[in-house]
Amino acid sequence: MNEKKITFNFDGARLVAEKKVPVGKGNPKGRPYTWKKVPIKNPKAFEVTNIVNSVDYVPGQKLTKKEVEALCLNKKWLVEIVKIVDSRY
């Protein structure tokens, strides 16, 4: 039996998003807001980069942590996760 192999890139920058927060009146010559990092509720931080012997997923597809954990527990899949050091976003 051929084992299905899938490779993911994990991007930690997708776990938080920047949100514009008003500062009140602020300086009339400056910005009346600041940027604040807020966590995302259900982030899709895992991106499929390579897949072998399957058409269930496509390269570029983004998955959540629960979906990747389900694939890791499945014995039919060989899962490889690569962490991205410098995010492109």
HTML snippet that shows the backbone in 3Dmol.js (N, CA, C, O; Angstrom):
<script src="https://3Dmol.org/build/3Dmol-min.js"></script>
<div id="view" style="width:600px;height:400px;position:relative"></div>
<script>
const pdb = `
ATOM      1  N   MET A   1       0.833  -1.170   0.000  1.00  0.00           N
ATOM      2  CA  MET A   1       0.000   0.000   0.000  1.00  0.00           C
ATOM      3  C   MET A   1       0.890   1.250   0.000  1.00  0.00           C
ATOM      4  O   MET A   1       1.842   1.348   0.774  1.00  0.00           O
ATOM      5  N   ASN A   2       0.568   2.188  -0.868  1.00  0.00           N
ATOM      6  CA  ASN A   2       1.337   3.435  -0.936  1.00  0.00           C
ATOM      7  C   ASN A   2       0.889   4.382   0.159  1.00  0.00           C
ATOM      8  O   ASN A   2      -0.303   4.623   0.350  1.00  0.00           O
ATOM      9  N   GLU A   3       1.857   4.905   0.864  1.00  0.00           N
ATOM     10  CA  GLU A   3       1.562   5.844   1.934  1.00  0.00           C
ATOM     11  C   GLU A   3       1.444   7.246   1.348  1.00  0.00           C
ATOM     12  O   GLU A   3       2.243   7.637   0.497  1.00  0.00           O
ATOM     13  N   LYS A   4       0.467   7.987   1.795  1.00  0.00           N
ATOM     14  CA  LYS A   4       0.285   9.363   1.341  1.00  0.00           C
ATOM     15  C   LYS A   4       1.213  10.255   2.158  1.00  0.00           C
ATOM     16  O   LYS A   4       1.289  10.140   3.381  1.00  0.00           O
ATOM     17  N   LYS A   5       1.912  11.141   1.463  1.00  0.00           N
ATOM     18  CA  LYS A   5       2.862  12.029   2.143  1.00  0.00           C
ATOM     19  C   LYS A   5       2.447  13.469   1.891  1.00  0.00           C
ATOM     20  O   LYS A   5       2.099  13.845   0.772  1.00  0.00           O
ATOM     21  N   ILE A   6       2.491  14.271   2.956  1.00  0.00           N
ATOM     22  CA  ILE A   6       2.129  15.685   2.849  1.00  0.00           C
ATOM     23  C   ILE A   6       3.136  16.507   3.645  1.00  0.00           C
ATOM     24  O   ILE A   6       3.550  16.115   4.736  1.00  0.00           O
ATOM     25  N   THR A   7       3.527  17.657   3.085  1.00  0.00           N
ATOM     26  CA  THR A   7       4.473  18.556   3.729  1.00  0.00           C
ATOM     27  C   THR A   7       3.797  19.906   3.958  1.00  0.00           C
ATOM     28  O   THR A   7       3.168  20.466   3.060  1.00  0.00           O
ATOM     29  N   PHE A   8       3.942  20.416   5.189  1.00  0.00           N
ATOM     30  CA  PHE A   8       3.356  21.700   5.558  1.00  0.00           C
ATOM     31  C   PHE A   8       4.447  22.700   5.896  1.00  0.00           C
ATOM     32  O   PHE A   8       5.520  22.329   6.372  1.00  0.00           O
ATOM     33  N   ASN A   9       4.164  23.965   5.647  1.00  0.00           N
ATOM     34  CA  ASN A   9       4.964  25.069   6.177  1.00  0.00           C
ATOM     35  C   ASN A   9       4.150  25.700   7.289  1.00  0.00           C
ATOM     36  O   ASN A   9       2.992  26.065   7.085  1.00  0.00           O
ATOM     37  N   PHE A  10       4.755  25.833   8.479  1.00  0.00           N
ATOM     38  CA  PHE A  10       4.085  26.499   9.593  1.00  0.00           C
ATOM     39  C   PHE A  10       4.574  27.930   9.662  1.00  0.00           C
ATOM     40  O   PHE A  10       5.777  28.180   9.747  1.00  0.00           O
ATOM     41  N   ASP A  11       3.640  28.871   9.625  1.00  0.00           N
ATOM     42  CA  ASP A  11       3.972  30.292   9.680  1.00  0.00           C
ATOM     43  C   ASP A  11       3.365  30.891  10.939  1.00  0.00           C
ATOM     44  O   ASP A  11       2.153  31.096  11.010  1.00  0.00           O
ATOM     45  N   GLY A  12       4.205  31.175  11.940  1.00  0.00           N
ATOM     46  CA  GLY A  12       3.732  31.721  13.206  1.00  0.00           C
ATOM     47  C   GLY A  12       3.188  33.132  13.095  1.00  0.00           C
ATOM     48  O   GLY A  12       2.476  33.588  13.990  1.00  0.00           O
ATOM     49  N   ALA A  13       3.507  33.838  12.013  1.00  0.00           N
ATOM     50  CA  ALA A  13       3.002  35.200  11.839  1.00  0.00           C
ATOM     51  C   ALA A  13       1.499  35.213  11.572  1.00  0.00           C
ATOM     52  O   ALA A  13       0.853  36.248  11.733  1.00  0.00           O
ATOM     53  N   ARG A  14       0.943  34.089  11.169  1.00  0.00           N
ATOM     54  CA  ARG A  14      -0.499  34.026  10.902  1.00  0.00           C
ATOM     55  C   ARG A  14      -1.326  33.828  12.168  1.00  0.00           C
ATOM     56  O   ARG A  14      -2.555  33.815  12.099  1.00  0.00           O
ATOM     57  N   LEU A  15      -0.687  33.674  13.310  1.00  0.00           N
ATOM     58  CA  LEU A  15      -1.417  33.474  14.560  1.00  0.00           C
ATOM     59  C   LEU A  15      -1.958  34.782  15.128  1.00  0.00           C
ATOM     60  O   LEU A  15      -2.884  34.765  15.938  1.00  0.00           O
ATOM     61  N   VAL A  16      -1.395  35.908  14.715  1.00  0.00           N
ATOM     62  CA  VAL A  16      -1.844  37.219  15.191  1.00  0.00           C
ATOM     63  C   VAL A  16      -2.094  38.135  13.996  1.00  0.00           C
ATOM     64  O   VAL A  16      -1.530  37.951  12.918  1.00  0.00           O
ATOM     65  N   ALA A  17      -2.954  39.122  14.220  1.00  0.00           N
ATOM     66  CA  ALA A  17      -3.242  40.119  13.190  1.00  0.00           C
ATOM     67  C   ALA A  17      -3.100  41.498  13.809  1.00  0.00           C
ATOM     68  O   ALA A  17      -3.260  41.663  15.018  1.00  0.00           O
ATOM     69  N   GLU A  18      -2.803  42.476  12.988  1.00  0.00           N
ATOM     70  CA  GLU A  18      -2.700  43.845  13.470  1.00  0.00           C
ATOM     71  C   GLU A  18      -4.037  44.541  13.279  1.00  0.00           C
ATOM     72  O   GLU A  18      -4.665  44.442  12.225  1.00  0.00           O
ATOM     73  N   LYS A  19      -4.462  45.255  14.334  1.00  0.00           N
ATOM     74  CA  LYS A  19      -5.743  45.932  14.312  1.00  0.00           C
ATOM     75  C   LYS A  19      -5.525  47.397  14.669  1.00  0.00           C
ATOM     76  O   LYS A  19      -4.727  47.723  15.548  1.00  0.00           O
ATOM     77  N   LYS A  20      -6.248  48.278  13.972  1.00  0.00           N
ATOM     78  CA  LYS A  20      -6.148  49.708  14.218  1.00  0.00           C
ATOM     79  C   LYS A  20      -7.001  50.061  15.435  1.00  0.00           C
ATOM     80  O   LYS A  20      -8.201  49.786  15.450  1.00  0.00           O
ATOM     81  N   VAL A  21      -6.387  50.674  16.461  1.00  0.00           N
ATOM     82  CA  VAL A  21      -7.084  51.036  17.697  1.00  0.00           C
ATOM     83  C   VAL A  21      -7.023  52.555  17.859  1.00  0.00           C
ATOM     84  O   VAL A  21      -5.937  53.133  17.826  1.00  0.00           O
ATOM     85  N   PRO A  22      -8.187  53.217  18.035  1.00  0.00           N
ATOM     86  CA  PRO A  22      -8.164  54.666  18.210  1.00  0.00           C
ATOM     87  C   PRO A  22      -7.529  55.052  19.547  1.00  0.00           C
ATOM     88  O   PRO A  22      -7.656  54.332  20.537  1.00  0.00           O
ATOM     89  N   VAL A  23      -6.839  56.207  19.558  1.00  0.00           N
ATOM     90  CA  VAL A  23      -6.130  56.676  20.743  1.00  0.00           C
ATOM     91  C   VAL A  23      -6.911  57.793  21.433  1.00  0.00           C
ATOM     92  O   VAL A  23      -6.434  58.333  22.432  1.00  0.00           O
ATOM     93  N   GLY A  24      -8.037  58.140  20.961  1.00  0.00           N
ATOM     94  CA  GLY A  24      -8.775  59.279  21.500  1.00  0.00           C
ATOM     95  C   GLY A  24      -8.617  60.442  20.543  1.00  0.00           C
ATOM     96  O   GLY A  24      -8.646  60.254  19.327  1.00  0.00           O
ATOM     97  N   LYS A  25      -8.449  61.645  21.077  1.00  0.00           N
ATOM     98  CA  LYS A  25      -8.270  62.809  20.203  1.00  0.00           C
ATOM     99  C   LYS A  25      -6.905  62.783  19.544  1.00  0.00           C
ATOM    100  O   LYS A  25      -6.776  63.081  18.356  1.00  0.00           O
ATOM    101  N   GLY A  26      -5.894  62.429  20.308  1.00  0.00           N
ATOM    102  CA  GLY A  26      -4.557  62.324  19.746  1.00  0.00           C
ATOM    103  C   GLY A  26      -3.985  63.666  19.351  1.00  0.00           C
ATOM    104  O   GLY A  26      -4.569  64.707  19.653  1.00  0.00           O
ATOM    105  N   ASN A  27      -2.888  63.651  18.702  1.00  0.00           N
ATOM    106  CA  ASN A  27      -2.211  64.843  18.233  1.00  0.00           C
ATOM    107  C   ASN A  27      -2.826  65.249  16.892  1.00  0.00           C
ATOM    108  O   ASN A  27      -2.964  64.395  16.017  1.00  0.00           O
ATOM    109  N   PRO A  28      -3.201  66.517  16.694  1.00  0.00           N
ATOM    110  CA  PRO A  28      -3.804  66.910  15.427  1.00  0.00           C
ATOM    111  C   PRO A  28      -2.867  66.722  14.224  1.00  0.00           C
ATOM    112  O   PRO A  28      -3.324  66.546  13.095  1.00  0.00           O
ATOM    113  N   LYS A  29      -1.569  66.760  14.478  1.00  0.00           N
ATOM    114  CA  LYS A  29      -0.626  66.563  13.374  1.00  0.00           C
ATOM    115  C   LYS A  29      -0.203  65.104  13.250  1.00  0.00           C
ATOM    116  O   LYS A  29       0.436  64.725  12.268  1.00  0.00           O
ATOM    117  N   GLY A  30      -0.552  64.289  14.230  1.00  0.00           N
ATOM    118  CA  GLY A  30      -0.145  62.885  14.220  1.00  0.00           C
ATOM    119  C   GLY A  30      -1.325  61.967  13.947  1.00  0.00           C
ATOM    120  O   GLY A  30      -2.410  62.422  13.586  1.00  0.00           O
ATOM    121  N   ARG A  31      -1.106  60.702  14.118  1.00  0.00           N
ATOM    122  CA  ARG A  31      -2.154  59.708  13.877  1.00  0.00           C
ATOM    123  C   ARG A  31      -3.083  59.605  15.079  1.00  0.00           C
ATOM    124  O   ARG A  31      -2.616  59.599  16.218  1.00  0.00           O
ATOM    125  N   PRO A  32      -4.395  59.524  14.845  1.00  0.00           N
ATOM    126  CA  PRO A  32      -5.344  59.374  15.948  1.00  0.00           C
ATOM    127  C   PRO A  32      -5.559  57.903  16.340  1.00  0.00           C
ATOM    128  O   PRO A  32      -6.519  57.579  17.039  1.00  0.00           O
ATOM    129  N   TYR A  33      -4.674  57.029  15.893  1.00  0.00           N
ATOM    130  CA  TYR A  33      -4.807  55.602  16.193  1.00  0.00           C
ATOM    131  C   TYR A  33      -3.429  54.968  16.332  1.00  0.00           C
ATOM    132  O   TYR A  33      -2.418  55.547  15.935  1.00  0.00           O
ATOM    133  N   THR A  34      -3.410  53.759  16.909  1.00  0.00           N
ATOM    134  CA  THR A  34      -2.190  52.952  16.974  1.00  0.00           C
ATOM    135  C   THR A  34      -2.532  51.558  16.468  1.00  0.00           C
ATOM    136  O   THR A  34      -3.703  51.200  16.341  1.00  0.00           O
ATOM    137  N   TRP A  35      -1.511  50.788  16.186  1.00  0.00           N
ATOM    138  CA  TRP A  35      -1.704  49.407  15.738  1.00  0.00           C
ATOM    139  C   TRP A  35      -1.453  48.473  16.913  1.00  0.00           C
ATOM    140  O   TRP A  35      -0.473  48.627  17.641  1.00  0.00           O
ATOM    141  N   LYS A  36      -2.345  47.503  17.091  1.00  0.00           N
ATOM    142  CA  LYS A  36      -2.236  46.555  18.187  1.00  0.00           C
ATOM    143  C   LYS A  36      -2.338  45.136  17.614  1.00  0.00           C
ATOM    144  O   LYS A  36      -3.155  44.871  16.732  1.00  0.00           O
ATOM    145  N   LYS A  37      -1.499  44.227  18.128  1.00  0.00           N
ATOM    146  CA  LYS A  37      -1.556  42.834  17.670  1.00  0.00           C
ATOM    147  C   LYS A  37      -2.584  42.076  18.494  1.00  0.00           C
ATOM    148  O   LYS A  37      -2.544  42.095  19.724  1.00  0.00           O
ATOM    149  N   VAL A  38      -3.502  41.413  17.811  1.00  0.00           N
ATOM    150  CA  VAL A  38      -4.546  40.630  18.476  1.00  0.00           C
ATOM    151  C   VAL A  38      -4.482  39.194  17.953  1.00  0.00           C
ATOM    152  O   VAL A  38      -4.229  38.980  16.768  1.00  0.00           O
ATOM    153  N   PRO A  39      -4.709  38.212  18.823  1.00  0.00           N
ATOM    154  CA  PRO A  39      -4.691  36.812  18.367  1.00  0.00           C
ATOM    155  C   PRO A  39      -5.924  36.497  17.520  1.00  0.00           C
ATOM    156  O   PRO A  39      -7.008  37.028  17.761  1.00  0.00           O
ATOM    157  N   ILE A  40      -5.744  35.632  16.533  1.00  0.00           N
ATOM    158  CA  ILE A  40      -6.836  35.196  15.675  1.00  0.00           C
ATOM    159  C   ILE A  40      -7.473  33.967  16.315  1.00  0.00           C
ATOM    160  O   ILE A  40      -6.765  33.114  16.850  1.00  0.00           O
ATOM    161  N   LYS A  41      -8.818  33.865  16.265  1.00  0.00           N
ATOM    162  CA  LYS A  41      -9.519  32.770  16.931  1.00  0.00           C
ATOM    163  C   LYS A  41      -9.175  31.406  16.336  1.00  0.00           C
ATOM    164  O   LYS A  41      -8.784  30.501  17.073  1.00  0.00           O
ATOM    165  N   ASN A  42      -9.307  31.241  15.047  1.00  0.00           N
ATOM    166  CA  ASN A  42      -9.065  29.951  14.411  1.00  0.00           C
ATOM    167  C   ASN A  42      -8.089  30.162  13.245  1.00  0.00           C
ATOM    168  O   ASN A  42      -8.509  30.164  12.088  1.00  0.00           O
ATOM    169  N   PRO A  43      -6.792  30.339  13.536  1.00  0.00           N
ATOM    170  CA  PRO A  43      -5.850  30.681  12.472  1.00  0.00           C
ATOM    171  C   PRO A  43      -5.535  29.497  11.563  1.00  0.00           C
ATOM    172  O   PRO A  43      -5.498  28.347  12.001  1.00  0.00           O
ATOM    173  N   LYS A  44      -5.312  29.801  10.310  1.00  0.00           N
ATOM    174  CA  LYS A  44      -4.879  28.789   9.345  1.00  0.00           C
ATOM    175  C   LYS A  44      -3.393  29.017   9.101  1.00  0.00           C
ATOM    176  O   LYS A  44      -2.997  29.651   8.123  1.00  0.00           O
ATOM    177  N   ALA A  45      -2.584  28.489  10.010  1.00  0.00           N
ATOM    178  CA  ALA A  45      -1.146  28.753   9.986  1.00  0.00           C
ATOM    179  C   ALA A  45      -0.355  27.684   9.243  1.00  0.00           C
ATOM    180  O   ALA A  45       0.854  27.838   9.067  1.00  0.00           O
ATOM    181  N   PHE A  46      -0.994  26.610   8.804  1.00  0.00           N
ATOM    182  CA  PHE A  46      -0.300  25.529   8.106  1.00  0.00           C
ATOM    183  C   PHE A  46      -0.660  25.576   6.629  1.00  0.00           C
ATOM    184  O   PHE A  46      -1.833  25.508   6.263  1.00  0.00           O
ATOM    185  N   GLU A  47       0.372  25.695   5.772  1.00  0.00           N
ATOM    186  CA  GLU A  47       0.148  25.760   4.334  1.00  0.00           C
ATOM    187  C   GLU A  47       0.748  24.519   3.675  1.00  0.00           C
ATOM    188  O   GLU A  47       1.903  24.179   3.933  1.00  0.00           O
ATOM    189  N   VAL A  48      -0.022  23.848   2.834  1.00  0.00           N
ATOM    190  CA  VAL A  48       0.441  22.654   2.130  1.00  0.00           C
ATOM    191  C   VAL A  48       1.448  23.081   1.064  1.00  0.00           C
ATOM    192  O   VAL A  48       1.154  23.939   0.232  1.00  0.00           O
ATOM    193  N   THR A  49       2.638  22.477   1.094  1.00  0.00           N
ATOM    194  CA  THR A  49       3.651  22.806   0.092  1.00  0.00           C
ATOM    195  C   THR A  49       3.898  21.662  -0.881  1.00  0.00           C
ATOM    196  O   THR A  49       4.205  21.896  -2.050  1.00  0.00           O
ATOM    197  N   ASN A  50       3.765  20.421  -0.405  1.00  0.00           N
ATOM    198  CA  ASN A  50       4.029  19.274  -1.265  1.00  0.00           C
ATOM    199  C   ASN A  50       3.108  18.139  -0.845  1.00  0.00           C
ATOM    200  O   ASN A  50       2.877  17.930   0.346  1.00  0.00           O
ATOM    201  N   ILE A  51       2.580  17.404  -1.824  1.00  0.00           N
ATOM    202  CA  ILE A  51       1.707  16.272  -1.526  1.00  0.00           C
ATOM    203  C   ILE A  51       1.986  15.156  -2.522  1.00  0.00           C
ATOM    204  O   ILE A  51       2.167  15.410  -3.713  1.00  0.00           O
ATOM    205  N   VAL A  52       2.022  13.907  -2.028  1.00  0.00           N
ATOM    206  CA  VAL A  52       2.343  12.748  -2.862  1.00  0.00           C
ATOM    207  C   VAL A  52       1.263  11.689  -2.675  1.00  0.00           C
ATOM    208  O   VAL A  52       0.839  11.430  -1.549  1.00  0.00           O
ATOM    209  N   ASN A  53       0.817  11.079  -3.765  1.00  0.00           N
ATOM    210  CA  ASN A  53      -0.148   9.972  -3.791  1.00  0.00           C
ATOM    211  C   ASN A  53      -1.532  10.351  -3.267  1.00  0.00           C
ATOM    212  O   ASN A  53      -2.210   9.509  -2.678  1.00  0.00           O
ATOM    213  N   SER A  54      -1.956  11.566  -3.461  1.00  0.00           N
ATOM    214  CA  SER A  54      -3.290  11.959  -3.027  1.00  0.00           C
ATOM    215  C   SER A  54      -3.743  13.205  -3.776  1.00  0.00           C
ATOM    216  O   SER A  54      -2.932  14.026  -4.203  1.00  0.00           O
ATOM    217  N   VAL A  55      -5.056  13.324  -3.923  1.00  0.00           N
ATOM    218  CA  VAL A  55      -5.641  14.527  -4.521  1.00  0.00           C
ATOM    219  C   VAL A  55      -6.597  15.194  -3.532  1.00  0.00           C
ATOM    220  O   VAL A  55      -7.399  16.044  -3.917  1.00  0.00           O
ATOM    221  N   ASP A  56      -6.510  14.803  -2.246  1.00  0.00           N
ATOM    222  CA  ASP A  56      -7.389  15.372  -1.221  1.00  0.00           C
ATOM    223  C   ASP A  56      -7.048  16.823  -0.913  1.00  0.00           C
ATOM    224  O   ASP A  56      -7.940  17.614  -0.603  1.00  0.00           O
ATOM    225  N   TYR A  57      -5.785  17.180  -0.992  1.00  0.00           N
ATOM    226  CA  TYR A  57      -5.319  18.540  -0.708  1.00  0.00           C
ATOM    227  C   TYR A  57      -4.495  19.034  -1.881  1.00  0.00           C
ATOM    228  O   TYR A  57      -3.961  18.237  -2.653  1.00  0.00           O
ATOM    229  N   VAL A  58      -4.392  20.336  -2.015  1.00  0.00           N
ATOM    230  CA  VAL A  58      -3.607  20.931  -3.103  1.00  0.00           C
ATOM    231  C   VAL A  58      -2.545  21.855  -2.507  1.00  0.00           C
ATOM    232  O   VAL A  58      -2.763  22.429  -1.440  1.00  0.00           O
ATOM    233  N   PRO A  59      -1.403  22.008  -3.176  1.00  0.00           N
ATOM    234  CA  PRO A  59      -0.399  22.939  -2.682  1.00  0.00           C
ATOM    235  C   PRO A  59      -0.960  24.365  -2.623  1.00  0.00           C
ATOM    236  O   PRO A  59      -1.652  24.818  -3.535  1.00  0.00           O
ATOM    237  N   GLY A  60      -0.642  25.053  -1.526  1.00  0.00           N
ATOM    238  CA  GLY A  60      -1.154  26.395  -1.321  1.00  0.00           C
ATOM    239  C   GLY A  60      -2.371  26.440  -0.416  1.00  0.00           C
ATOM    240  O   GLY A  60      -2.754  27.510   0.057  1.00  0.00           O
ATOM    241  N   GLN A  61      -2.985  25.284  -0.171  1.00  0.00           N
ATOM    242  CA  GLN A  61      -4.152  25.231   0.711  1.00  0.00           C
ATOM    243  C   GLN A  61      -3.715  25.431   2.151  1.00  0.00           C
ATOM    244  O   GLN A  61      -2.682  24.909   2.570  1.00  0.00           O
ATOM    245  N   LYS A  62      -4.500  26.185   2.908  1.00  0.00           N
ATOM    246  CA  LYS A  62      -4.161  26.488   4.298  1.00  0.00           C
ATOM    247  C   LYS A  62      -5.087  25.721   5.232  1.00  0.00           C
ATOM    248  O   LYS A  62      -6.297  25.671   5.011  1.00  0.00           O
ATOM    249  N   LEU A  63      -4.512  25.119   6.285  1.00  0.00           N
ATOM    250  CA  LEU A  63      -5.275  24.306   7.224  1.00  0.00           C
ATOM    251  C   LEU A  63      -5.096  24.807   8.653  1.00  0.00           C
ATOM    252  O   LEU A  63      -4.112  25.472   8.977  1.00  0.00           O
ATOM    253  N   THR A  64      -6.070  24.472   9.500  1.00  0.00           N
ATOM    254  CA  THR A  64      -5.999  24.839  10.907  1.00  0.00           C
ATOM    255  C   THR A  64      -5.207  23.786  11.679  1.00  0.00           C
ATOM    256  O   THR A  64      -4.839  22.745  11.135  1.00  0.00           O
ATOM    257  N   LYS A  65      -4.952  24.072  12.945  1.00  0.00           N
ATOM    258  CA  LYS A  65      -4.187  23.160  13.788  1.00  0.00           C
ATOM    259  C   LYS A  65      -4.944  21.844  13.995  1.00  0.00           C
ATOM    260  O   LYS A  65      -4.328  20.778  13.999  1.00  0.00           O
ATOM    261  N   LYS A  66      -6.261  21.903  14.166  1.00  0.00           N
ATOM    262  CA  LYS A  66      -7.058  20.693  14.373  1.00  0.00           C
ATOM    263  C   LYS A  66      -7.029  19.786  13.147  1.00  0.00           C
ATOM    264  O   LYS A  66      -6.959  18.564  13.279  1.00  0.00           O
ATOM    265  N   GLU A  67      -7.084  20.383  11.953  1.00  0.00           N
ATOM    266  CA  GLU A  67      -7.049  19.581  10.731  1.00  0.00           C
ATOM    267  C   GLU A  67      -5.696  18.882  10.573  1.00  0.00           C
ATOM    268  O   GLU A  67      -5.640  17.730  10.141  1.00  0.00           O
ATOM    269  N   VAL A  68      -4.614  19.567  10.920  1.00  0.00           N
ATOM    270  CA  VAL A  68      -3.278  18.969  10.815  1.00  0.00           C
ATOM    271  C   VAL A  68      -3.103  17.879  11.868  1.00  0.00           C
ATOM    272  O   VAL A  68      -2.509  16.839  11.582  1.00  0.00           O
ATOM    273  N   GLU A  69      -3.612  18.100  13.088  1.00  0.00           N
ATOM    274  CA  GLU A  69      -3.529  17.064  14.128  1.00  0.00           C
ATOM    275  C   GLU A  69      -4.292  15.808  13.716  1.00  0.00           C
ATOM    276  O   GLU A  69      -3.847  14.696  13.999  1.00  0.00           O
ATOM    277  N   ALA A  70      -5.424  15.973  13.057  1.00  0.00           N
ATOM    278  CA  ALA A  70      -6.183  14.816  12.583  1.00  0.00           C
ATOM    279  C   ALA A  70      -5.394  14.034  11.537  1.00  0.00           C
ATOM    280  O   ALA A  70      -5.434  12.804  11.523  1.00  0.00           O
ATOM    281  N   LEU A  71      -4.680  14.737  10.666  1.00  0.00           N
ATOM    282  CA  LEU A  71      -3.838  14.056   9.674  1.00  0.00           C
ATOM    283  C   LEU A  71      -2.670  13.334  10.343  1.00  0.00           C
ATOM    284  O   LEU A  71      -2.287  12.248   9.908  1.00  0.00           O
ATOM    285  N   CYS A  72      -2.102  13.921  11.389  1.00  0.00           N
ATOM    286  CA  CYS A  72      -0.974  13.301  12.093  1.00  0.00           C
ATOM    287  C   CYS A  72      -1.402  12.006  12.786  1.00  0.00           C
ATOM    288  O   CYS A  72      -0.620  11.058  12.860  1.00  0.00           O
ATOM    289  N   LEU A  73      -2.625  11.959  13.287  1.00  0.00           N
ATOM    290  CA  LEU A  73      -3.106  10.761  13.971  1.00  0.00           C
ATOM    291  C   LEU A  73      -3.513   9.655  12.999  1.00  0.00           C
ATOM    292  O   LEU A  73      -3.575   8.487  13.383  1.00  0.00           O
ATOM    293  N   ASN A  74      -3.785  10.006  11.763  1.00  0.00           N
ATOM    294  CA  ASN A  74      -4.181   9.028  10.753  1.00  0.00           C
ATOM    295  C   ASN A  74      -2.946   8.255  10.287  1.00  0.00           C
ATOM    296  O   ASN A  74      -1.937   8.858   9.918  1.00  0.00           O
ATOM    297  N   LYS A  75      -3.025   6.925  10.303  1.00  0.00           N
ATOM    298  CA  LYS A  75      -1.862   6.095   9.955  1.00  0.00           C
ATOM    299  C   LYS A  75      -1.606   6.039   8.448  1.00  0.00           C
ATOM    300  O   LYS A  75      -0.537   5.596   8.028  1.00  0.00           O
ATOM    301  N   LYS A  76      -2.550   6.474   7.639  1.00  0.00           N
ATOM    302  CA  LYS A  76      -2.371   6.449   6.190  1.00  0.00           C
ATOM    303  C   LYS A  76      -1.514   7.608   5.689  1.00  0.00           C
ATOM    304  O   LYS A  76      -1.040   7.585   4.553  1.00  0.00           O
ATOM    305  N   TRP A  77      -1.315   8.623   6.532  1.00  0.00           N
ATOM    306  CA  TRP A  77      -0.596   9.819   6.123  1.00  0.00           C
ATOM    307  C   TRP A  77       0.771   9.897   6.799  1.00  0.00           C
ATOM    308  O   TRP A  77       0.906   9.606   7.987  1.00  0.00           O
ATOM    309  N   LEU A  78       1.765  10.289   6.036  1.00  0.00           N
ATOM    310  CA  LEU A  78       3.084  10.629   6.556  1.00  0.00           C
ATOM    311  C   LEU A  78       3.182  12.151   6.493  1.00  0.00           C
ATOM    312  O   LEU A  78       3.219  12.730   5.408  1.00  0.00           O
ATOM    313  N   VAL A  79       3.224  12.795   7.657  1.00  0.00           N
ATOM    314  CA  VAL A  79       3.145  14.256   7.737  1.00  0.00           C
ATOM    315  C   VAL A  79       4.508  14.828   8.100  1.00  0.00           C
ATOM    316  O   VAL A  79       5.175  14.344   9.014  1.00  0.00           O
ATOM    317  N   GLU A  80       4.911  15.861   7.373  1.00  0.00           N
ATOM    318  CA  GLU A  80       6.155  16.571   7.650  1.00  0.00           C
ATOM    319  C   GLU A  80       5.818  18.053   7.798  1.00  0.00           C
ATOM    320  O   GLU A  80       5.144  18.632   6.946  1.00  0.00           O
ATOM    321  N   ILE A  81       6.291  18.659   8.881  1.00  0.00           N
ATOM    322  CA  ILE A  81       6.000  20.064   9.150  1.00  0.00           C
ATOM    323  C   ILE A  81       7.316  20.833   9.197  1.00  0.00           C
ATOM    324  O   ILE A  81       8.233  20.468   9.933  1.00  0.00           O
ATOM    325  N   VAL A  82       7.399  21.895   8.408  1.00  0.00           N
ATOM    326  CA  VAL A  82       8.586  22.743   8.339  1.00  0.00           C
ATOM    327  C   VAL A  82       8.195  24.111   8.871  1.00  0.00           C
ATOM    328  O   VAL A  82       7.181  24.674   8.458  1.00  0.00           O
ATOM    329  N   LYS A  83       8.997  24.650   9.789  1.00  0.00           N
ATOM    330  CA  LYS A  83       8.710  25.958  10.370  1.00  0.00           C
ATOM    331  C   LYS A  83       9.401  27.043   9.550  1.00  0.00           C
ATOM    332  O   LYS A  83      10.588  26.943   9.239  1.00  0.00           O
ATOM    333  N   ILE A  84       8.642  28.076   9.205  1.00  0.00           N
ATOM    334  CA  ILE A  84       9.186  29.211   8.469  1.00  0.00           C
ATOM    335  C   ILE A  84       9.794  30.183   9.478  1.00  0.00           C
ATOM    336  O   ILE A  84       9.133  30.591  10.433  1.00  0.00           O
ATOM    337  N   VAL A  85      11.049  30.548   9.261  1.00  0.00           N
ATOM    338  CA  VAL A  85      11.723  31.468  10.182  1.00  0.00           C
ATOM    339  C   VAL A  85      11.400  32.910   9.809  1.00  0.00           C
ATOM    340  O   VAL A  85      10.984  33.684  10.670  1.00  0.00           O
ATOM    341  N   ASP A  86      11.579  33.280   8.568  1.00  0.00           N
ATOM    342  CA  ASP A  86      11.273  34.621   8.090  1.00  0.00           C
ATOM    343  C   ASP A  86       9.982  34.569   7.287  1.00  0.00           C
ATOM    344  O   ASP A  86       9.940  33.994   6.200  1.00  0.00           O
ATOM    345  N   SER A  87       8.932  35.172   7.831  1.00  0.00           N
ATOM    346  CA  SER A  87       7.649  35.148   7.161  1.00  0.00           C
ATOM    347  C   SER A  87       7.650  36.055   5.948  1.00  0.00           C
ATOM    348  O   SER A  87       8.329  37.082   5.936  1.00  0.00           O
ATOM    349  N   ARG A  88       6.903  35.686   4.941  1.00  0.00           N
ATOM    350  CA  ARG A  88       6.807  36.522   3.750  1.00  0.00           C
ATOM    351  C   ARG A  88       5.660  37.507   3.854  1.00  0.00           C
ATOM    352  O   ARG A  88       5.430  38.287   2.930  1.00  0.00           O
ATOM    353  N   TYR A  89       4.930  37.484   4.973  1.00  0.00           N
ATOM    354  CA  TYR A  89       3.775  38.379   5.130  1.00  0.00           C
ATOM    355  C   TYR A  89       4.099  39.521   6.033  1.00  0.00           C
ATOM    356  O   TYR A  89       3.247  40.374   6.280  1.00  0.00           O
TER     357      TYR A  89
END
`;
const viewer = $3Dmol.createViewer("view");
viewer.addModel(pdb, "pdb");
viewer.setStyle({}, {cartoon: {color: "spectrum"}});
viewer.zoomTo();
viewer.render();
</script>
